[in-house]
Amino acid sequence: MPDSDLLIVFILGGVFILLGGGVLLWGKSEEKDYYTAISTHSDVREYIEHTPERPEPKGLKTGGFIAIFLGLFLLILGGVFWLSQ
């Protein structure tokens, strides 16, 4: 595998790790904001009607973990190809 191809695999791995970390942080802040908003209201209207619309925090966190694992896999794969040259 040419060095330019290996560089692309390493860059993609790093991008996926960064995006996954960002999505994880976004999911944690959404979850915190959601539960803070629920606890400050006397009724649970926001919880029942799902207004305002927000991405589900658990889905964001799951997507972040998947992106991080994919990025790690790409980095390991690039390292294996680099060492086998």
C-alpha positions in Angstrom: 0.0 0.0 0.0 1.5 3.4 -0.9 2.3 5.9 1.8 -0.4 8.3 0.6 -3.0 5.6 1.0 -1.8 4.9 4.6 -1.9 8.6 5.4 -5.5 8.7 4.2 -6.4 5.8 6.5 -4.7 7.5 9.5 -6.4 10.8 8.8 -9.8 9.2 8.5 -9.2 7.4 11.8 -8.3 10.6 13.5 -11.3 12.4 12.1 -13.7 9.7 13.3 -12.2 9.9 16.8 -12.6 13.6 16.9 -16.1 13.6 15.6 -17.0 10.8 18.0 -15.7 12.7 20.9 -17.6 15.8 19.9 -20.8 13.9 19.5 -20.3 12.2 22.9 -19.9 15.6 24.5 -22.9 16.9 22.7 -25.0 13.9 23.9 -23.9 14.4 27.5 -24.8 18.1 27.4 -28.2 17.4 25.8 -28.9 14.8 28.5 -27.9 17.2 31.3 -30.0 20.0 29.8 -33.0 17.7 29.3 -33.0 16.4 32.9 -32.3 19.9 34.3 -35.3 21.3 32.3 -37.6 18.5 33.6 -36.6 19.0 37.2 -37.2 22.7 37.2 -40.8 22.5 35.9 -43.7 21.8 38.1 -45.3 19.6 35.4 -43.8 17.2 33.0 -45.3 18.6 29.8 -41.9 18.9 28.1 -41.3 15.2 28.9 -44.6 14.0 27.6 -44.9 16.2 24.5 -41.1 16.2 23.6 -41.1 20.0 23.0 -38.8 21.5 22.1 -37.6 18.8 19.7 -34.1 17.6 20.6 -31.9 14.8 19.3 -32.1 11.9 21.8 -29.1 12.0 24.1 -28.7 8.3 24.2 -28.6 8.1 20.4 -25.9 10.8 20.2 -23.8 9.0 22.8 -24.1 5.7 21.0 -23.2 7.2 17.7 -20.2 8.8 19.4 -19.0 5.5 20.7 -19.4 3.9 17.3 -17.4 6.7 15.6 -14.6 6.4 18.2 -14.4 2.6 17.8 -14.4 3.0 14.0 -11.6 5.6 14.2 -9.5 3.3 16.5 -10.1 0.4 14.1 -8.9 2.6 11.2 -5.8 3.7 13.1 -4.9 0.1 14.0 -5.5 -1.0 10.4 -3.3 1.7 9.1 -0.6 0.8 11.7 -0.8 -2.9 10.6 -0.4 -2.0 7.0 2.4 0.4 7.7 4.3 -2.2 9.8 3.9 -4.8 7.1 5.6 -2.8 4.4 
